[in-house]
Amino acid sequence: MKKQTRAIHTRFQSPDAYNSLSMPVYHTAAYEFDNANVMADAFCGRSSAPDYSRVTNPTVIYFENKIKDLTGAKDVIAFSSGMAAISNSLMAVAGAGKNIVTSRHMFGNTYALITSTLSRFGVGARLCDLTDLAEVEKTVDENSCCIYLEIITNPQMEVADLRALAEIAHRHNIPLIADTTAIPFTEFDSHALGVDIEIVSSTKYLSGGATSIGGLVIDYGTCEGFGKRMRSEMLLNLGAYMTPHAAYMQTLGLENLDARYRIQSANTQALAERLRTLPAIRRVNYVGLPDNPYHDLARSQFGPTAGAMLTIDLADRDACFSFINNLRLIRRATNLFDNRSLAIHPASTIFGPFTDEQRRDMDILDTTIRLSIGLEDVDDLFDDIRQALQES
Ligand SMILES: *Cc1c(COP(=O)(O)O)cnc(C)c1O
């Protein structure tokens, strides 16, 4: 069966007492056992019976199983946020004296996690241009524990060659870890491109309508020891498992993800093309535009759609602030891939706490506005942008 059918019809792992048609939400912290033997088996991993919801919960497992089925992964673990998925994964592969090879172009909190939080525990950050393979090759050394990247960087929209990076990583016996939040995992096969561990902020496309925060670690089973460490060490000791309530909301989001994404990506493509006709916009950055420098590579890796995030550059910071203040329909908010379209000025918000020099290093420009395109009618979105630019 096709993915969209499977996304809807995954069966529960065990029959529900009342034949509930949708997944019941098991709001419980703990589970009772018939006797000491089955209890010992559950706690020592000899059975899959749930014991404690910091580590396992039937509603969360149902959500994880749906994604396992859609991606063909060996295991999927749902976390309380995208950042929890990222931090738990990096802590599972890194250690004092090791280093993470990555880019300066990435989500602000991930950058801060790697360059500041993890560095306090003796984990190095080796930052390089991941689109320059010779530089990557020089940057990886015997203490590297992974190559980490985002598939379309936010907000620079840079795309690296996953197959080539996987080849370098695997030659050095380290995993390629990719944050694929920018394009739903239902659209392309990241493991076929060489990704060993895929990370998703499910707060974004999956949650559908900004209902909840969540993160996923999609483990293809090709990084030795990783899966076991995640379930038997990280979940227990760091305690960032997804809640059953979030899993319920995100299961509903997953069931209609395909329908929403089709509209959102088509809206974004149409809008990107039309925004180029407005003289106040100096640049429209969207990998779906045929003359975007990453268009061909993005298409070959991710298929015909290019996501629902684009950026526009205006004359200066004042022009950006006045544009944002003038918006009537598009909401002033962070987050991505909500049903509503959203606008934000990354330099003064998400990247506001960084120094000017750090922002320069990360190519975060004062002139850039990030737009996340929702399910509205494209004409209405275009009209709002045009009036906010005060163009007739
Ligand atoms: C939002 C985001 C994250 C962090 O996810 P949270 O769910 O907000 O913790 C990580 N990576 C990317 C690319 C994101 O857009």
Ligand as a Chemical Component Dictionary entry (heavy atoms), coordinates in Angstrom:
data_LIG
# 
_chem_comp.id                   LIG 
_chem_comp.type                 NON-POLYMER 
_chem_comp.pdbx_formal_charge   0 
_chem_comp.three_letter_code    LIG 
# 
loop_
_chem_comp_atom.comp_id 
_chem_comp_atom.atom_id 
_chem_comp_atom.alt_atom_id 
_chem_comp_atom.type_symbol 
_chem_comp_atom.charge 
_chem_comp_atom.model_Cartn_x 
_chem_comp_atom.model_Cartn_y 
_chem_comp_atom.model_Cartn_z 
_chem_comp_atom.pdbx_ordinal 
LIG C1 C1 C 0 12.371 24.185 14.905 1  
LIG C2 C2 C 0 13.576 23.465 14.495 2  
LIG C3 C3 C 0 14.321 22.723 15.417 3  
LIG C4 C4 C 0 13.970 22.657 16.891 4  
LIG O1 O1 O 0 12.751 22.005 17.086 5  
LIG P1 P1 P 0 11.835 22.242 18.395 6  
LIG O2 O2 O 0 10.731 21.279 18.173 7  
LIG O3 O3 O 0 11.420 23.690 18.358 8  
LIG O4 O4 O 0 12.669 21.946 19.577 9  
LIG C5 C5 C 0 15.431 22.041 14.962 10 
LIG N1 N1 N 0 15.796 22.077 13.670 11 
LIG C6 C6 C 0 15.106 22.788 12.745 12 
LIG C7 C7 C 0 15.562 22.789 11.330 13 
LIG C8 C8 C 0 13.975 23.506 13.128 14 
LIG O5 O5 O 0 13.296 24.212 12.221 15 
# 
loop_
_chem_comp_bond.comp_id 
_chem_comp_bond.atom_id_1 
_chem_comp_bond.atom_id_2 
_chem_comp_bond.value_order 
_chem_comp_bond.pdbx_ordinal 
LIG C1 C2 SING 1  
LIG C2 C3 SING 2  
LIG C2 C8 DOUB 3  
LIG C3 C4 SING 4  
LIG C3 C5 DOUB 5  
LIG C4 O1 SING 6  
LIG O1 P1 SING 7  
LIG P1 O2 DOUB 8  
LIG P1 O3 SING 9  
LIG P1 O4 SING 10 
LIG C5 N1 SING 11 
LIG N1 C6 DOUB 12 
LIG C6 C7 SING 13 
LIG C6 C8 SING 14 
LIG C8 O5 SING 15 
# 
